[in-house]
Amino acid sequence: MAEDAIKEEEQQESPFIENESEGLETACYRKCRGLFCLTATENHFEHEIPLDYSPFLDSLAAYPSKTYERIESLLKLDHSIDRVKNLIKNKHITCVDLVLFYLKRVQMTNDYYKVVIELNPHLLTEAKLLDAELNDNNIEKKALFGCVAAIKGNISIRDMYNDAGAHVLHQKKMKYDAPIVKKLREQGCVILGRTNLSEWAYAFTQDAPSGFSAVGGQCIHPDDMHEDVSGSSSGSAAGIKLNLFTFSLGTETQGSLLSPAINVRNVCTLKPTLGTWSGEDIIPVNYDQDCCGPMTRTIKDVELLHRIAVGIPNTSDSDSRSLRVGYLGQSQDGNVLVQTLSPLLPLTTLVNLNSDMALAEPIAAVLNPASKCNTSFLDFLCYGLARDIPLYLSSHSSDYCHQTLQSIIQWNCSHSEYIPYGQSLFIRAIESPITQDTYNTYKQTLQQAYESFTSYLKSTYALDCLLTIGDNDLLTGTTVCGIPRANLTLDYYNPDHKQINVVAVGLSVNDDLLLLRLLQRLEKANLQAGKIDTRTSFQKYLQQPIRSVYQNGCSIL
């Protein structure tokens, strides 16, 4: 049966369109063979599952527009976790009012942007219970009291589906929360629902655009329908920008937290050290890389959620460490901006690595491990898929009707209307030409290359961490090494207002808090500096980045 499915996939005309010049809307329509409509006013996939607003319709109809406008005004300049918690704690707003504010925004925007794929049917009940706790002294111990979170659609939430955006898994509602969701609830957080994602966390097919799932439809960039929202944690990032929740959770195998946060802009995230955040009850791609992580508006909120997830106490003296930070710039404006901010960074020494040509070879070895071991990243990925998805399904056999990739592939072929972009990576996974030994060799090659790279940085420059400047997550492949990465959007002018992202990269595992400390200093410095025009500083900081080593193709999962 699986063999027939493979032949059928191979015989079909490839839906992939090279050099598509007519925009995302035309590309999606053609690839979906007419099942999809995307215009400036309409976004609809024929088989997406609409949101169920029925538990909230009466409350939404009675929700005063003045309350909506007041909350919108209160959160306009500060939409942080502390701000939300304090507004509720001091009784400026209720948790129910906040939940209805977010629901109203979902109702107004989701038909087009396709950020949320399922709403928590108990949302209002849970909010009312929190409001009843307001006079309880214990709320001070709940760091997320009253906050409203959205969870990526491959993470288990009780009484909701966990289908990774795929119809084949949209069968039974889960009876339990993933451990990371339980931690959020214990801290006083309510769960709005599940966010859209690139189907199967972008490990299903290479031919689909970022942010598409058959259950949720096509997630659209909040600022421009022609821009790539990126994946696979697409809805988790876009919803932050659209103010649909206080914060969200996403997942990453290779780039799926950082890439959408960078592309959407003004979204902060952390790809934590592998294994520090619980991955239990999350549909996997590759257990050797997968991790869950937060998406927020500020680095402070990222740190708070990281401490909650890992169980690290909050300490007041954590900003006292001196840091030596090496930086590599893919953007001249970005280099100038960071150097302009350097005098405003307390206890921080920035080291310019752009002129060190000796770095070209070790960076290239990290970016292209296949050159040393004759195994492609896709083969590495697909081997993990074939190994780990059946492990997950068999350990959750009461929740799903399928326990093998072959069974899923065959079901999809029998319901091809749900997979308009095909299932090329699943097919490649069951045909995987590599062995466990070959898989291990690829992993060890990349780990050794990164160790050599970081050893050079430590011995030559005595660095604590690395900062890459530019709107590409240069070292995304280091997820195989388990090290943390985090991002921040910075503002500058040239002459119009522009933005650029920086990514802090750990040189060792468990560097998470160190990276967040650096980014908090940059965040404060950027606010303190005000309007920075990089043109006026260009001659002062003129330099030549090592551009050649950045010409790499990274897979975002």
C-alpha positions in Angstrom: 0.0 0.0 0.0 2.8 2.4 0.9 4.6 1.5 -2.3 1.5 2.5 -4.3 1.3 5.8 -2.5 4.9 6.5 -3.4 4.4 5.7 -7.0 1.3 7.9 -7.1 3.2 10.8 -5.6 6.0 10.4 -8.1 3.6 10.3 -11.0 1.8 13.5 -10.1 3.0 16.7 -11.6 5.1 18.5 -9.0 3.1 21.4 -7.5 6.4 23.3 -6.9 6.7 26.5 -8.9 10.2 27.9 -9.6 10.7 31.6 -10.1 7.1 32.5 -9.2 6.9 36.2 -9.9 3.2 36.9 -9.3 3.2 36.8 -5.5 2.2 34.4 -2.8 -1.5 34.5 -3.7 -0.8 33.2 -7.2 1.7 30.7 -6.1 -0.6 29.3 -3.4 -3.5 29.1 -5.8 -1.6 27.3 -8.5 0.1 24.9 -6.1 -3.2 24.1 -4.5 -4.8 23.4 -7.9 -7.7 25.7 -7.3 -8.5 24.7 -3.7 -7.0 27.9 -2.4 -8.0 31.6 -2.6 -5.7 34.4 -1.4 -6.3 38.0 -2.2 -5.9 41.4 -0.4 -9.3 40.7 1.3 -9.8 37.0 1.2 -7.8 34.0 2.5 -9.4 30.6 2.3 -8.4 26.9 1.8 -11.3 24.8 0.9 -10.7 22.1 3.6 -9.5 24.3 6.5 -11.6 23.8 9.7 -13.3 27.0 10.9 -12.9 28.3 14.5 -15.8 27.4 16.8 -16.9 30.6 18.5 -20.2 29.1 19.9 -19.1 29.0 23.6 -18.4 32.7 23.4 -21.0 34.3 21.1 -23.3 35.6 23.8 -20.4 37.1 25.8 -18.8 38.7 22.7 -22.2 40.2 21.7 -22.5 41.8 25.1 -18.9 42.9 25.3 -18.9 46.8 25.5 -16.9 48.5 22.8 -15.7 51.0 25.5 -14.1 48.1 27.5 -12.4 46.9 24.3 -11.1 50.4 23.5 -9.9 51.0 27.1 -7.9 47.7 27.2 -6.5 48.5 23.8 -5.3 51.8 25.1 -3.9 50.4 28.4 -1.8 47.8 26.4 -0.8 50.1 23.5 2.6 51.1 24.9 3.3 48.2 27.2 1.8 44.7 26.5 4.3 42.8 28.7 3.5 40.0 31.1 4.1 42.3 34.1 1.8 44.9 32.7 -1.1 42.5 32.1 -0.6 40.9 35.6 -0.6 44.3 37.3 -3.6 45.6 35.5 -5.6 42.5 36.7 -4.1 42.4 40.2 -4.9 46.1 40.8 -8.4 45.6 39.3 -8.1 48.0 36.4 -9.4 45.1 34.2 -10.7 41.6 34.9 -9.3 38.4 33.4 -12.7 37.9 31.7 -12.5 41.3 30.1 -9.0 40.6 28.8 -10.0 37.2 27.4 -12.9 38.8 25.6 -10.6 41.5 24.3 -8.3 38.9 22.7 -11.3 36.8 21.5 -12.7 40.0 19.8 -9.4 40.6 18.1 -9.3 37.0 16.9 -12.8 37.3 15.6 -11.9 40.5 13.7 -8.6 39.2 12.2 -8.4 35.5 12.0 -10.6 34.9 9.0 -7.8 36.6 7.0 -4.6 36.0 8.9 -5.3 32.4 10.0 -3.2 32.7 13.2 -5.4 30.6 15.5 -6.6 27.1 14.5 -8.6 26.1 17.6 -10.1 28.0 20.6 -10.1 26.6 24.1 -13.9 25.9 24.8 -13.3 26.4 28.6 -11.6 29.8 28.1 -14.2 32.0 29.8 -14.8 29.5 32.6 -11.1 29.4 33.4 -10.9 33.3 33.3 -13.8 33.5 35.7 -12.1 31.2 38.1 -9.0 33.4 38.1 -11.1 36.5 38.7 -12.5 34.7 41.8 -9.0 34.3 43.1 -8.1 38.0 43.0 -8.4 38.4 46.8 -6.3 35.3 47.4 -2.8 36.1 48.7 -1.4 33.3 46.7 -1.7 35.2 43.4 1.5 37.0 44.2 3.3 33.6 43.8 1.7 33.1 40.4 4.1 34.8 37.9 1.6 34.7 35.0 -1.6 35.5 36.8 -4.3 36.6 34.3 -2.0 36.3 31.3 -3.5 34.6 28.2 -1.3 32.3 26.1 -1.6 30.6 22.8 0.1 27.2 22.1 1.5 25.9 18.9 -0.7 23.3 17.2 1.7 20.3 17.8 1.6 20.6 21.6 -1.1 18.7 23.7 -3.8 20.7 25.5 -6.6 19.0 27.3 -10.0 18.9 25.5 -8.4 20.1 22.3 -6.9 18.4 19.3 -3.2 17.8 18.8 -2.9 17.3 15.1 0.1 19.3 13.9 -2.2 21.0 11.5 -2.9 17.7 9.6 -6.3 16.2 8.9 -4.9 12.7 9.3 -4.4 13.4 13.1 -7.6 15.5 13.6 -9.4 12.6 15.3 -9.6 12.7 19.1 -9.3 15.5 21.6 -6.5 15.1 24.1 -7.3 14.2 27.7 -4.3 15.9 29.2 -2.0 18.9 29.0 1.7 18.6 27.9 3.9 19.3 31.0 4.9 22.7 29.7 1.2 23.7 29.4 0.6 22.5 33.0 3.4 24.7 34.2 1.8 27.7 32.6 -1.6 27.0 34.1 0.0 26.5 37.6 1.4 30.0 37.3 -2.1 31.5 36.7 -2.1 31.5 32.9 -5.2 30.8 30.8 -4.9 29.1 27.4 -6.6 30.9 24.5 -6.1 28.0 22.1 -3.8 26.6 19.5 -1.8 28.5 16.9 -1.4 27.7 13.2 1.8 26.2 12.0 3.5 24.9 8.9 1.9 21.4 8.8 3.8 18.7 10.7 6.2 21.5 11.8 7.4 21.9 8.2 8.6 18.3 8.1 5.8 17.1 5.7 6.8 18.5 2.3 9.3 21.0 0.9 6.7 22.4 -1.6 4.3 24.2 0.8 4.7 27.8 1.7 5.6 28.7 5.3 2.6 28.8 7.6 0.3 26.5 5.7 -1.6 23.7 7.3 -4.7 21.9 5.9 -6.5 22.3 9.3 -5.7 26.0 9.7 -5.2 27.3 6.2 -2.4 29.8 5.2 -1.1 32.0 8.0 -0.3 35.4 6.6 2.4 37.9 7.6 0.8 40.7 9.8 2.4 43.5 7.8 2.4 42.4 4.2 0.6 39.4 2.6 3.5 39.2 0.1 6.1 38.7 2.9 7.0 35.2 4.2 5.8 34.8 7.8 8.2 31.9 7.9 7.8 28.7 9.8 6.9 26.5 11.4 5.8 28.5 14.5 4.1 30.9 12.1 0.9 31.6 14.1 2.7 31.9 17.4 4.8 34.7 16.0 2.1 36.5 13.9 -0.3 36.5 16.8 2.1 38.4 19.0 2.3 41.1 16.3 -1.5 41.2 15.9 -2.0 41.4 19.7 -4.1 38.2 19.9 -2.6 37.0 23.2 -0.1 37.9 25.9 2.5 35.4 24.8 2.8 32.2 22.9 4.7 28.9 22.7 6.3 27.5 19.6 8.7 24.7 18.8 11.9 24.3 16.8 13.7 21.5 15.1 15.9 23.8 13.0 14.9 27.5 12.8 11.2 27.3 13.6 11.3 29.6 16.6 14.0 32.1 15.4 12.9 32.4 11.7 9.3 33.5 12.2 10.3 35.8 15.1 12.9 37.4 12.8 10.6 37.7 9.8 7.6 39.1 11.7 9.8 41.5 13.7 9.3 42.9 17.2 8.9 39.3 18.4 11.5 37.9 20.8 12.2 34.2 21.2 14.6 31.7 22.8 15.6 28.4 21.3 16.6 27.0 24.7 19.3 24.5 25.4 18.1 21.1 24.2 16.4 19.2 27.0 15.9 22.1 29.4 12.2 22.6 28.3 10.0 19.6 28.5 9.3 18.1 25.1 6.8 15.5 26.4 3.4 15.3 24.6 4.7 17.3 21.7 4.5 15.8 18.2 8.2 15.3 17.2 10.3 15.8 14.1 13.6 14.7 15.5 14.0 14.1 19.3 17.7 14.9 18.9 16.9 18.5 17.9 13.3 19.3 18.9 12.5 21.8 21.6 9.7 24.1 22.8 10.3 27.8 23.4 8.5 31.1 24.2 7.5 34.0 21.9 7.0 37.4 23.5 7.3 41.2 22.9 10.3 41.7 25.3 13.4 39.8 26.3 12.4 40.2 30.0 9.3 38.2 29.3 11.3 35.5 27.5 13.6 35.2 30.5 10.6 35.0 32.9 9.0 32.1 30.8 12.4 30.4 30.6 12.8 30.5 34.3 9.3 29.1 34.8 9.9 26.3 32.3 13.2 25.2 33.7 12.6 25.9 37.3 15.2 28.6 37.8 14.5 31.0 40.7 14.3 34.7 39.9 17.3 36.6 41.3 17.9 40.3 41.5 21.7 40.2 41.0 21.7 38.3 37.7 22.8 41.3 35.6 26.2 41.7 37.3 28.3 39.6 35.0 30.8 41.1 32.6 30.5 39.8 29.0 32.8 39.6 26.1 30.7 39.3 22.9 32.0 38.6 19.4 29.9 39.9 16.6 29.6 39.0 12.9 27.6 41.2 10.6 25.7 40.3 7.5 24.5 44.0 7.2 26.6 47.1 7.1 23.8 49.1 8.8 23.5 46.4 11.4 27.3 46.5 12.2 27.2 50.3 12.5 24.1 50.2 14.7 25.6 47.7 17.2 28.8 49.6 17.4 26.9 52.9 18.0 25.1 51.2 20.9 28.3 49.7 22.4 29.0 52.7 24.8 25.5 52.2 26.3 26.0 48.5 27.1 27.1 48.1 30.7 29.6 45.4 31.6 29.8 44.4 27.9 32.8 44.4 25.6 32.0 44.0 21.9 34.7 42.3 19.8 34.5 42.8 16.0 35.1 39.4 14.2 34.3 40.6 10.7 37.8 41.2 9.7 39.2 37.8 11.0 39.5 35.8 7.8 40.7 32.8 9.8 37.0 32.3 10.8 35.9 31.6 7.3 36.9 27.9 7.3 35.5 26.9 10.7 32.2 28.8 10.0 31.9 27.0 6.6 32.4 23.7 8.4 29.5 24.4 10.7 27.2 25.7 7.9 27.9 22.7 5.6 28.7 19.5 7.5 27.6 17.4 4.5 30.9 18.4 2.8 32.7 16.3 5.4 30.4 13.3 5.8 28.6 12.9 2.5 25.1 13.0 4.2 22.6 15.8 3.4 20.6 17.5 6.1 17.4 16.3 4.5 18.5 12.7 4.8 19.5 13.3 8.4 16.1 14.9 9.0 14.1 12.2 7.3 15.9 9.4 9.2 14.8 11.2 12.4 11.2 11.5 11.1 11.0 7.8 10.3 12.4 6.9 13.7 10.6 9.3 16.1 7.1 10.0 14.7 6.2 6.2 15.1 7.7 6.3 18.6 5.5 9.2 19.6 2.3 7.7 18.0 2.8 4.3 19.5 3.3 5.9 23.0 0.0 7.8 22.4 -1.9 5.0 20.8 -5.1 5.8 22.6 -5.1 9.3 21.1 -4.5 8.5 17.4 -5.7 5.9 14.9 -2.3 5.7 13.2 0.9 4.4 14.6 3.2 4.3 11.5 4.3 6.7 8.8 3.2 4.1 6.1 -0.4 4.3 7.5 -0.4 8.1 7.5 1.0 8.2 3.9 -1.7 5.8 2.7 -4.5 7.7 4.4 -3.2 11.0 2.9 -3.2 9.4 -0.6 -6.8 8.3 -0.1 -7.7 11.9 1.0 -5.5 13.8 -1.4 -7.7 16.9 -1.2 -6.1 17.5 2.3 -2.5 17.5 1.1 -2.4 19.9 -1.9 1.3 20.2 -1.7 2.1 16.5 -1.4 4.0 14.7 1.3 7.5 14.4 -0.2 9.4 14.4 3.1 7.3 11.6 4.6 7.9 9.5 1.5 11.5 10.3 1.6 11.6 9.3 5.3 10.3 5.8 4.7 12.7 5.4 1.8 15.6 6.8 3.8 18.9 5.6 2.4 21.0 6.2 5.5 21.6 4.1 8.6 21.9 4.9 12.3 25.7 4.9 11.9 25.4 7.4 9.0 23.0 9.5 11.0 25.4 9.5 14.0 28.3 10.5 11.7 26.4 13.6 10.5 25.5 14.6 14.0 29.1 14.1 15.3 30.6 16.0 12.3 28.5 19.0 13.0 29.1 18.9 16.8 32.8 18.6 16.2 32.8 21.5 13.7 30.9 23.7 16.2 33.3 22.7 19.0 36.3 23.7 16.9 34.6 27.0 16.0 33.8 27.9 19.6 37.2 26.7 20.8 38.9 29.2 18.4 36.6 32.0 19.6 37.3 31.3 23.3 41.1 30.8 22.9 41.6 33.7 20.6 39.2 36.3 21.9 38.1 34.9 25.4 34.5 35.3 24.3 31.4 34.5 26.4 29.0 34.4 23.4 28.4 35.3 19.8 26.1 37.9 18.2 25.2 37.6 14.5 23.7 40.8 12.9 21.2 40.6 10.0 17.9 39.1 9.1 19.1 35.6 8.7 19.6 33.1 11.5 23.1 32.3 10.4 23.8 29.4 12.8 20.4 27.7 12.7 22.1 24.4 12.0 23.5 24.4 15.6 20.3 23.0 16.9 22.0 19.6 16.4 24.5 20.7 19.0 21.8 21.6 21.5 23.1 25.1 22.2 20.7 28.1 22.8 20.0 31.0 20.5 17.8 34.1 21.0 16.8 37.1 19.0 15.9 40.8 19.3 14.7 43.4 16.8 16.6 46.7 16.8 15.5 50.0 15.3 17.5 52.6 13.3 17.1 55.1 10.5 18.7 55.4 7.0 17.0 57.9 6.6 13.6 56.2 7.1 12.8 54.0 10.0 14.2 50.5 9.6 14.6 47.4 11.7 17.2 44.6 11.9 17.5 41.5 14.0 20.4 40.3 16.1 20.7 36.7 17.2 22.7 35.8 20.3 24.3 32.4 20.1 25.6 30.3 23.0 29.1 28.9 22.8 28.1 26.2 25.3 24.9 24.5 26.4 23.1 26.2 29.3 24.2 29.7 28.1 20.5 30.7 27.9 20.4 33.3 30.7 23.7 34.7 29.5 22.3 35.3 26.0 19.1 36.9 27.5 21.2 39.2 29.7 23.1 40.4 26.6 19.9 41.0 24.6 18.3 42.9 27.6 21.2 45.2 27.6 20.9 45.8 23.8 17.1 46.3 24.2 17.6 49.0 26.8 20.4 50.6 24.9 18.4 50.8 21.7 15.5 52.6 23.7 18.0 54.9 25.5 19.8 55.9 22.3 16.6 57.1 20.5 16.9 57.8 16.8 20.1 56.4 15.4 20.9 57.4 11.8 23.5 54.8 10.6 24.5 57.1 7.7 26.2 59.6 10.1 28.2 56.8 11.8 29.1 54.9 8.6 32.6 56.2 8.1 33.5 55.9 11.8 32.6 52.2 11.8 33.4 51.2 8.2 34.4 47.5 7.9 34.2 44.5 5.6 32.2 41.6 6.8 33.1 38.0 5.9 30.4 37.8 3.3 31.4 34.7 1.5 30.7 32.3 4.3 27.1 33.5 4.6 26.1 32.0 1.2 24.4 29.0 2.7 20.9 27.4 2.3 19.3 26.7 5.6 16.3 24.5 6.1 13.7 26.0 8.6 11.8 23.4 10.6 
